[in-house]
Every structure is written in C-alpha cells, then in structure tokens.
C-alpha cells in the first residue's frame, strides 16, 4: 500500500547528530519495572515465533499489533519500505488499518524523523520535552502533532536500509519510556532479520529463474539440433545418393530424373526448416498457420512413402499398401505430407525388413480419419500415453532416433484441429490414427 505525504517534507539535518543512551536507574527502579520487563521479554519472544512461522502471511501485521499491546502509549505504527519511490511515494509493508478509536497501523509518518534514523543508521528516540532542536520544529512533526516517537531503520548485513519502523504518539501526558524504546528496537531487529531473509530468498529465487531460463534456452537449442538431425537425414541422404549416381550417369534422361530428385529433396529440406520455426512458434503460444489446398491424399501418401523408402538402405525394402480413396480433400499439403512421412518412417523403423505398411481411411461426419498400421513388435501399454511426447521413444527400434517424429506429428495434426492416437498390442504391430476435421467439407477459407 502506497501513500504520499506531500506536506511532510524533511528538514535539513546535516548538522544534527543524535545520541540515545539508557537513563541511569537505581535498584528500586529496576525492581519496580520487573513486571514490565517480563512483559516486554515475553512479547519479543512471541514476535520472534510469529516471524519464524513462514505459513502465516500476516505475521508482520501481527507483530505490529503486538507493539500496541505492550506499548500502550503508541498511537501510530508504520513499517515503510526505504528508500521511497522515485516520485517520493512511501510504500507500507502492512496496509493501513484502524486498530481502535485512537490507534492506527500504516498511518502517515514524519519524513524528518525517518530521514534522520536512516542517515545515522541508528534507532531514534524523539520527545518534544527533550528539546531536540530542529526535529521538534520540523514540518512533519508539527503537522502530525508528534509528542514522542521511536523510529528504527531496518538494516541488512550490507548496511542497506530495507525499511523504517515508525512508532509515535500525540499524547503529551504519556510519552514513551526508555524501556519502550528498547522493546521497539528489539522488535525492529526481529523484523530486520525477517525482511533480510525474505530478500535473500527472493534473490535466490531470481537466480534460480535466471539459471532455469538459461537451461531452457540450452535445451531448446539442443532440441532444434536433434530435430534437424532427425528430419533432415532423409532429404540429405537422397541428395547424397542422387549426386553419387549423377557423377556416373551418362544418359541425359536419367541425369534429368536424378536432378529432379535432388531438387525435390532440397525443397523438402526447406519445408522442414519452415516447420521447425512454426513448431517453435506453436510451443511459444503462437498459432501454427495451416494453408489449406485441394490435395489428393492417396497420391500424397505414395509420394511420401517413396521419398522415405529411398533414404533407407537394406536388402529388404518396405512396401506400402495404399488403400486410400483418390478423392481430394482440403488440407495443408506440406504438413499432411510430413504427417504421412513421419508415420511411415516410424512404421518402417519398428517393423522387420520387407514389412508391408498399410494406410487407409474412414469417412466420418466431421471429416476423414486416417490409419497407418505396421507389422512391428507393438508398443507396451505403459508407453501408449507418453509416445507422442518430445524425446520419447518406444523400445526395440532398429534405427537410431531422437523421439521427436511422433511429437512433431502430433503438433501438425493438432494444428489442423485434429487429434492423433495409437492402438497397439505387443507382438501384433501398431496402428496410428489421426483425424482431419472438416477436411472433406470444402475450402475452409470460403
């Protein structure tokens, strides 16, 4: 809670020094004050216990109220952050509140007394009856009718003032006693330790957040490199194979076909890089653009399977059983192509050599559902829920991987407004299914 004491301006106090010492007492005075000293000691112990109770969010307010209970002459108690804001506003640690008809928490304070306490880094014991020069005549002391006050700076281990505890009274007949001063100073020490602990925890939290932010950036960079390694392997392999054959091929027609393969692989690499940036935007909370066009899913599946299979080596090439209808749908051809490619590559990786991969679709009221099944070893039930997460891989793959293919596939399907899931039994293969809502309902841009 912030307040602005525009009319309570500090006086020049450069030439003023204040020393506070305990007044001499005799044995009789000590005996007479024993009950009060006992009450002060018990109150300080109680305040210390409250401040150590981290589960109590209003512990500082409770401590300030305890001062009222012990120092019965107190009229106003405030704990203000120091220094003030750039516009001079004072921020109260505890919101202003009325305790009873004559006592308040978080009321206005004397900036003159606060400035003096901060300047000297010492607890200030003020009383008009003590004839304290300029402080007695200060504008804020006069305006608030302060007759007696104790202002204590709360200083941390680096001698930085964190806040000022301000206690005062306008009653001339009930000035603060030296014992009140020592009690308030003891409570201020407890508050200083509490605020210093809070500041230390906050600094540690900020450093932890900074370290975590750095770690996230590092992990993001590693993820990008892994994604690039994962998805660019196929087009780069095709470029390498086609280039090697091009060097030896003499027939112009065959050379043209090889050049077409290279161009297609380069274009695929460009599409993948674009999808990386779009996926990063999606994870950052931005929308992933879907540019829908009329596309033949049967032809697209054939092209993507052919592209994936060309980058694989082995004596037994996989085969595709394409059972899709040659009916055009509305979808993003680049993203749908990558969905098919990732599912085909995943099916080949987890199936034996020469396996047949099957793709087919079901037509529903909201759009088609596509299925890609393999003849692999299947996925254990505990892995079914996590298989679409980043860096997650099933067991028993015959090829290296990063666990990013299905994660990227999920992002691409969800960008179309669809969903993806898998059904699998160990030893009986897996079937990945995904929906494309409204893909058969005409141009979504119309």
C-alpha positions in Angstrom: 0.0 0.0 0.0 1.5 3.4 -1.0 0.9 6.8 0.4 2.2 10.3 -0.5 3.0 12.7 2.4 3.3 15.9 0.2 3.2 18.3 3.1 5.6 16.3 5.4 8.9 17.3 4.0 12.3 16.6 5.7 14.2 19.5 7.3 18.0 20.0 6.7 19.6 17.8 9.3 23.2 17.7 8.2 24.5 19.3 11.3 22.3 17.3 13.7 23.6 14.2 15.5 21.5 12.3 18.0 22.9 10.0 20.7 20.5 7.8 22.6 21.6 6.2 25.9 19.7 4.4 28.6 18.9 6.7 31.5 20.6 5.8 34.8 18.4 3.9 37.2 18.7 2.6 40.7 17.9 -0.8 42.2 14.4 0.3 43.2 13.6 1.4 39.7 14.7 -2.0 38.4 12.5 -3.9 40.9 9.6 -1.6 40.1 9.9 -2.2 36.4 10.4 -6.0 36.6 6.8 -6.8 35.6 7.1 -4.5 32.6 10.4 -6.0 31.6 8.9 -9.5 31.9 6.0 -8.5 29.6 8.5 -7.0 27.1 10.6 -10.1 27.1 7.5 -12.3 26.6 6.3 -10.1 23.7 9.7 -10.1 22.0 9.7 -13.9 22.2 6.2 -14.1 20.8 7.1 -11.8 18.0 10.1 -13.9 17.1 8.0 -17.0 17.0 5.4 -15.3 14.7 8.1 -14.1 12.3 9.6 -17.6 12.1 6.2 -19.0 11.1 6.5 -18.9 7.3 3.0 -20.3 7.0 1.5 -17.1 8.4 1.2 -14.5 5.6 0.1 -11.7 8.1 3.0 -12.3 10.6 4.3 -8.7 10.3 0.9 -7.2 10.9 0.5 -9.4 14.0 3.9 -8.2 15.3 2.9 -4.6 14.8 -0.3 -5.2 16.7 1.7 -6.8 19.5 3.6 -3.5 19.8 0.3 -1.8 20.5 -0.4 -4.4 23.3 2.9 -3.7 25.0 3.5 0.0 24.3 0.1 1.3 25.4 1.1 4.9 24.7 1.6 4.2 21.0 -0.8 5.9 18.6 0.5 5.2 15.1 2.7 2.3 13.9 4.0 2.0 10.4 6.6 -0.1 8.6 7.6 1.6 5.3 10.0 0.4 2.6 13.1 2.6 2.1 14.1 4.4 0.1 10.9 6.0 -1.2 9.8 5.6 -4.8 11.3 8.0 -7.4 8.2 10.2 -7.1 8.5 10.3 -3.3 5.8 7.8 -2.6 6.2 5.7 0.6 5.2 2.1 0.4 3.8 0.5 3.5 4.6 -3.1 4.2 1.3 -3.5 6.1 -1.8 -1.9 4.6 -3.3 0.9 6.6 -5.9 -0.3 9.2 -7.7 1.1 12.2 -6.9 -0.9 15.4 -9.4 1.0 17.6 -10.7 4.6 18.0 -7.3 6.1 18.7 -4.7 3.7 17.2 -3.9 3.0 13.5 -1.4 0.9 11.5 0.1 2.3 8.4 -0.7 5.9 9.0 1.4 9.0 7.9 4.9 9.3 9.2 7.4 12.1 9.8 9.9 12.1 6.9 12.2 14.2 9.0 12.4 11.6 11.8 12.7 8.7 9.2 15.4 10.6 7.3 17.4 11.1 10.5 17.1 7.5 11.5 18.2 6.3 8.1 21.1 8.8 7.9 22.6 7.8 11.2 21.7 4.0 10.9 20.6 4.2 14.5 17.3 3.9 16.4 15.9 7.4 17.1 14.2 8.2 20.4 12.3 11.5 20.0 10.5 13.6 22.5 9.5 17.2 22.3 10.1 17.6 26.1 13.7 16.7 25.4 14.1 19.9 23.4 15.6 18.2 20.3 16.2 21.3 18.2 15.2 21.2 14.5 13.5 17.9 14.8 11.0 19.5 17.2 10.3 22.3 14.7 10.1 20.1 11.6 7.1 20.5 9.4 6.1 16.8 9.6 6.5 16.6 13.4 4.3 19.7 13.8 1.7 18.6 11.2 1.3 15.2 12.8 1.4 16.6 16.4 4.1 14.1 17.3 5.0 14.4 21.0 7.1 11.3 21.3 8.4 8.7 18.8 10.7 5.8 18.1 11.9 5.5 14.5 14.2 2.5 13.8 15.9 1.8 10.5 15.9 -1.9 9.5 19.4 -2.5 8.1 20.7 -5.7 6.4 24.2 -7.2 6.6 25.4 -5.0 3.8 24.3 -1.8 5.7 21.4 -1.3 3.3 18.2 0.2 4.8 15.3 -2.0 3.9 12.5 -0.3 5.8 11.8 2.0 8.7 9.7 1.1 11.8 7.8 4.2 12.9 6.0 4.4 16.2 4.7 7.7 17.6 2.1 9.3 19.9 0.5 12.8 20.1 -0.2 12.5 23.8 2.0 14.8 25.9 0.8 13.1 29.1 2.0 9.6 28.0 5.5 9.9 26.4 7.4 6.8 25.5 9.7 5.4 28.2 13.3 4.2 27.7 12.0 0.6 28.2 9.5 1.2 25.4 12.4 2.4 23.2 14.4 -0.8 23.9 11.4 -3.0 23.3 10.6 -1.4 19.9 14.2 -1.6 18.9 14.3 -5.3 19.8 11.2 -5.9 17.7 12.7 -3.9 14.9 15.8 -6.2 15.0 13.5 -9.2 14.5 11.7 -7.5 11.6 15.0 -6.7 10.0 16.1 -10.3 10.2 12.7 -11.4 8.7 12.9 -8.9 5.8 16.6 -9.8 5.2 15.6 -13.4 5.0 12.8 -12.6 2.5 15.2 -10.5 0.4 17.7 -13.4 0.4 15.0 -15.9 -0.6 13.9 -13.5 -3.4 17.4 -13.1 -4.7 17.9 -16.8 -4.6 14.6 -17.3 -6.5 15.6 -14.8 -9.2 19.0 -16.5 -9.6 17.2 -19.9 -9.9 14.8 -18.4 -12.5 17.7 -17.0 -14.5 19.5 -20.3 -14.3 16.4 -22.1 -15.4 15.8 -19.7 -18.3 19.4 -20.3 -19.4 18.8 -24.1 -19.1 15.6 -23.8 -21.2 17.4 -21.9 -23.9 20.1 -24.5 -24.0 17.6 -27.4 -24.1 15.7 -25.6 -26.9 18.9 -25.3 -28.9 19.7 -28.9 -28.4 16.1 -29.8 -29.3 16.4 -27.9 -32.5 19.7 -29.6 -33.4 18.1 -33.0 -32.7 15.1 -32.2 -34.8 17.3 -31.1 -37.7 19.3 -34.2 -37.4 16.2 -36.3 -37.3 14.2 -34.9 -40.1 16.9 -33.6 -42.5 18.6 -37.0 -42.6 16.2 -38.3 -45.3 16.5 -35.4 -47.8 20.2 -35.2 -47.2 20.6 -38.9 -47.8 18.7 -38.7 -51.1 20.8 -35.7 -52.2 23.9 -37.7 -51.5 22.8 -40.8 -53.3 21.5 -38.9 -56.3 24.7 -36.9 -56.5 26.8 -40.0 -56.5 24.7 -41.5 -59.3 24.7 -38.3 -61.2 28.5 -38.4 -61.4 28.4 -41.8 -63.1 25.3 -41.5 -65.2 25.8 -40.7 -68.9 22.1 -40.9 -70.1 20.7 -37.4 -70.3 17.2 -38.6 -69.4 18.4 -40.4 -66.3 20.5 -37.4 -65.3 17.4 -35.2 -65.5 15.5 -37.6 -63.3 18.3 -37.5 -60.7 18.4 -33.7 -60.8 14.6 -33.8 -60.2 15.2 -36.0 -57.1 17.8 -33.5 -55.8 15.6 -30.5 -56.3 12.7 -32.3 -54.6 15.0 -33.2 -51.7 16.2 -29.6 -51.4 12.6 -28.4 -51.4 11.7 -30.9 -48.7 14.6 -29.7 -46.5 13.3 -26.1 -46.9 9.8 -27.3 -45.9 11.2 -29.0 -42.8 13.1 -25.9 -41.7 10.0 -23.9 -42.1 8.1 -26.4 -40.0 10.7 -26.1 -37.2 10.1 -22.4 -37.0 6.3 -23.0 -37.0 6.6 -25.7 -34.3 8.7 -23.4 -32.1 6.0 -20.7 -32.5 3.4 -23.2 -31.5 5.2 -24.2 -28.4 5.7 -20.5 -27.6 1.9 -19.9 -27.6 1.5 -18.6 -31.2 -0.8 -20.2 -33.7 0.7 -22.6 -36.3 -0.5 -21.5 -39.7 -2.4 -24.1 -41.8 -2.7 -23.2 -45.5 -5.4 -25.5 -46.8 -5.4 -26.6 -50.5 -7.1 -29.3 -52.5 -4.9 -32.3 -52.2 -5.1 -36.0 -53.2 -4.2 -37.9 -50.0 -3.7 -41.2 -52.0 -1.1 -39.6 -54.3 0.5 -37.7 -51.4 0.9 -40.9 -49.4 2.5 -42.7 -52.4 5.0 -39.8 -52.9 5.9 -39.5 -49.2 6.4 -43.3 -48.8 8.6 -43.4 -51.9 10.6 -40.5 -50.6 11.1 -42.1 -47.2 12.0 -45.5 -48.6 14.6 -44.1 -50.9 16.7 -42.8 -48.0 16.7 -46.3 -46.3 19.3 -48.9 -47.0 18.9 -52.7 -46.6 18.3 -55.9 -48.6 14.6 -56.0 -48.0 12.8 -52.8 -49.0 9.5 -52.0 -47.2 6.2 -52.0 -49.2 3.1 -49.8 -48.9 -0.4 -51.0 -49.2 -2.2 -47.8 -50.1 -6.0 -48.2 -49.7 -6.9 -44.5 -49.7 -9.6 -43.3 -52.0 -8.3 -41.0 -54.8 -10.7 -38.2 -53.6 -9.3 -34.8 -53.0 -9.6 -33.1 -49.5 -8.8 -29.7 -48.1 -5.6 -29.7 -46.0 -2.2 -28.2 -45.8 -0.2 -30.4 -48.3 3.2 -29.7 -46.7 2.0 -30.6 -43.2 -0.1 -33.5 -44.2 2.8 -34.8 -46.3 5.1 -34.6 -43.2 2.5 -36.4 -41.1 2.4 -39.3 -43.5 6.2 -39.3 -43.8 6.7 -39.4 -40.1 4.2 -42.2 -39.6 5.7 -44.2 -42.5 9.2 -43.7 -41.2 8.1 -44.7 -37.7 6.3 -47.8 -39.0 9.4 -48.9 -41.0 11.8 -48.4 -38.1 9.8 -50.6 -35.8 8.9 -53.4 -38.4 11.1 -56.2 -39.7 12.8 -55.9 -43.1 10.5 -56.2 -46.1 7.4 -55.4 -44.0 4.2 -54.1 -45.5 2.9 -50.8 -44.3 -0.9 -50.3 -44.7 -2.7 -46.9 -44.9 -6.5 -46.5 -45.2 -9.2 -44.0 -44.1 -12.7 -43.9 -42.7 -15.1 -41.2 -43.6 -17.0 -39.6 -40.7 -19.5 -36.7 -40.3 -16.8 -34.3 -39.3 -14.1 -35.4 -41.7 -11.9 -38.4 -42.5 -9.9 -40.5 -40.1 -6.6 -41.9 -41.4 -4.9 -45.0 -40.2 -1.3 -46.2 -40.7 -0.5 -49.8 -39.4 2.7 -51.7 -39.3 3.9 -55.3 -38.6 6.2 -54.3 -35.8 6.6 -55.6 -32.3 3.9 -53.4 -30.8 4.0 -50.8 -28.0 3.8 -51.8 -24.3 0.6 -50.4 -22.6 2.6 -48.1 -20.2 4.2 -46.4 -23.2 1.0 -45.6 -25.1 0.3 -42.4 -23.1 3.7 -40.9 -23.5 4.7 -41.9 -27.0 3.7 -38.5 -28.5 5.8 -36.5 -26.1 9.1 -34.9 -27.1 12.2 -37.1 -26.9 10.1 -40.2 -26.1 10.9 -43.5 -27.9 9.5 -47.0 -27.9 11.6 -50.0 -27.2 13.4 -52.1 -29.7 13.9 -49.7 -32.6 16.2 -51.0 -35.4 17.3 -47.5 -36.2 18.6 -44.5 -34.3 16.2 -41.7 -33.5 15.6 -38.8 -31.2 12.0 -39.4 -30.2 10.8 -36.3 -32.0 9.0 -37.7 -35.0 5.7 -38.5 -33.3 5.9 -35.3 -31.2 6.1 -33.2 -34.4 3.4 -35.3 -35.9 1.1 -34.5 -33.0 1.8 -30.8 -33.4 1.0 -30.9 -37.1 -2.3 -32.9 -36.6 -3.4 -30.5 -33.7 -2.6 -27.5 -36.0 -5.3 -28.9 -38.3 -7.7 -29.1 -35.4 -7.4 -32.9 -35.2 -6.1 -35.4 -32.8 -3.9 -38.5 -33.0 -3.8 -41.7 -31.1 -2.3 -45.2 -31.3 -3.7 -48.7 -30.7 -1.2 -51.5 -30.2 -0.6 -55.0 -28.8 2.8 -56.4 -28.1 3.8 -58.7 -30.9 0.9 -57.7 -33.2 2.0 -54.3 -34.5 0.6 -50.8 -34.1 -2.0 -48.6 -35.8 -1.7 -44.9 -35.6 -4.8 -42.9 -36.4 -5.5 -39.2 -36.8 -8.4 -37.0 -37.7 -8.7 -34.1 -40.1 -11.9 -32.2 -39.0 -13.8 -30.7 -42.0 -11.2 -31.8 -44.5 -13.9 -33.1 -46.8 -16.3 -30.2 -46.3 -14.9 -27.8 -48.9 -12.4 -24.9 -48.7 -12.3 -23.8 -45.0 -11.3 -20.3 -46.2 -14.5 -19.9 -48.2 
